């Protein structure tokens, strides 16, 4: 089995398992909510959202696997920022160990 086909199979399997959990959970929580459990109404909304998120991630991962979701890399600007340089110099001075002429000898 080719690596791309193997990864695609895993992506499909992941979606199947996610939906296998979300759909019955939605049905279960809907029945509880209709029987009077008011807290279950939050789960009635939550489970379809989680199922939708699983579909979103499934689609995104498939597009990445096929190389269709290629976004251009942002160009970095190498301009000198005097405030940034001053801040980095300050941090460098703070994190460098203090250099003294005398060795640090502690008398116990």
ZIWOMO-V331277 format. One line per field, one symbol per residue. psi: psi as a letter, one per 40 degrees, with the letter a starting at -180 (. if undefined). burial: 1 if it has 16 or more other ideal C-beta (glycine too) atoms within 10 Angstrom, else 0. A space follows every 50 residues. Layout:
# ZIWOMO-V331277
psi->???
burial->???
This chain:
# ZIWOMO-V331277
psi->hiddddddddddddddddddddddddddddddddeehddedddddddddd dddddddddddddddeeefhiihhhhhfihhdddddddddddddeiihhi dhighhh.
burial->00000000001000100100010011001001100000010011001000 10010001001100100000000000000000000000000000000000 00000000
